């Protein structure tokens, strides 16, 4: 399995800081505006405040709108799949085997759609290596 970028450039120290929702939203917003990861943005802020080197930069490109839409469709299809599965389970528990088989075949169709949306999203916006 390919190693992610962060696995090849581990830094020796780390700090866990809990943030309020407002603080987190502000950090995420500013990091996105600077097109860097939140960790890089915070590392820059701390380094500038204490007068030391900023360290490595992890850039974060914003995916195209079509990729975000595909991601939303994938989530919706996953929720539909879950609902169909729950319905199939109830129907089977009530002894309606023929209806269960029909529902299961629809579930398989939705699962194929979910997988295809995953493939399409990765084709348009491959994960970082």
C-alpha positions, 0 to 999 in steps of 0.5 A: 500500500502506498504511503501517504505524504504525512507518513514520510515527513513526520515531525517529532512534536505534536500538541492537542488543542481543543477548539470551540466550534467558532475557533475551528471554523475560523481556522479551517476558513483561513487555512482554506483561503491560504490553500494549505492544510489546517496543520500547516496554517497553525504551524505557520501561526505558531512559528511566526508568533515565537520567531522560529522556522515555519516547517513543511507546507502541506498545500490543500487544493480545493476540489472542483464543484463537480467533484463536490457534487459527486461526493454529495450524490455518493452520500445520498446514494449511501443513505438510500442503500442503508434505507433499502437494507433496513426495509429488506431486513424488516420484510424478511423478518416478516416472512415475505421472501419474494418481496425480500428478493426483489428488495435485495436486487434493488439494493445490489443496484444501488451499491453498484451506483455507490461504487461507480460514484466512488470510481468517478470521484477518484478519476476526477480527483485522485487522492494525494499520493 
